[in-house]
């Protein structure tokens, strides 16, 4: 196994932290996109009729 000196170790850990943060931000952005797509695909509630048009059905012939 390769040993990392003090300065290199700190630099490596800084890069690992930045990569982890970038990954987290990317995951959050993709999650928001998915939630927006799901919301757009969800059927909306049908609107209620504003009058009694079509509510009465004549059953006599």
C-alpha positions as CSV (number, residue, x, y, z in Angstrom):
1,X,0.0,0.0,0.0
2,X,1.3,3.5,-0.8
3,X,1.8,5.9,2.0
4,X,0.7,9.5,1.6
5,X,2.7,12.3,3.2
6,X,1.0,14.9,5.4
7,X,0.5,17.6,2.8
8,X,-0.6,15.2,0.1
9,X,-3.0,13.5,2.6
10,X,-4.7,16.8,3.4
11,X,-5.0,17.7,-0.3
12,X,-6.4,14.2,-1.1
13,X,-9.0,14.5,1.7
14,X,-10.0,18.0,0.5
15,X,-10.6,16.6,-3.0
16,X,-12.6,13.7,-1.6
17,X,-14.7,16.1,0.4
18,X,-15.3,18.3,-2.7
19,X,-16.2,15.3,-4.8
20,X,-18.6,14.0,-2.2
21,X,-20.3,17.5,-2.0
22,X,-20.6,17.6,-5.8
23,X,-22.1,14.2,-5.8
24,X,-24.6,15.2,-3.1
25,X,-25.6,18.3,-5.0
26,X,-26.0,16.4,-8.3
27,X,-28.2,13.8,-6.5
28,X,-30.4,16.6,-5.1
29,X,-30.7,18.2,-8.5
30,X,-31.7,14.9,-10.1
31,X,-34.2,14.2,-7.3
32,X,-35.9,17.6,-7.8
33,X,-36.1,16.9,-11.6
34,X,-37.7,13.5,-10.9
35,X,-40.2,15.0,-8.4
36,X,-41.1,17.7,-11.0
37,X,-41.7,15.0,-13.6
38,X,-43.9,13.0,-11.3
39,X,-45.9,16.1,-10.3
40,X,-46.4,17.0,-14.0
41,X,-47.6,13.4,-14.8
42,X,-50.0,13.2,-11.9
43,X,-53.6,13.6,-13.1
44,X,-55.4,16.6,-11.8
45,X,-58.7,16.5,-9.9
46,X,-61.6,16.9,-12.4
47,X,-63.4,20.2,-12.0
48,X,-66.9,20.1,-10.6
49,X,-69.7,21.1,-12.9
50,X,-70.7,24.7,-12.5
51,X,-74.4,24.1,-13.2
52,X,-76.8,21.2,-13.3
53,X,-76.3,20.6,-17.0
54,X,-76.4,16.9,-17.7
55,X,-77.3,16.0,-14.1
56,X,-80.9,15.0,-14.9
57,X,-81.5,12.0,-17.1
58,X,-84.9,11.4,-18.7
59,X,-85.6,7.7,-18.1
60,X,-89.1,7.7,-19.7
61,X,-89.4,6.9,-23.4
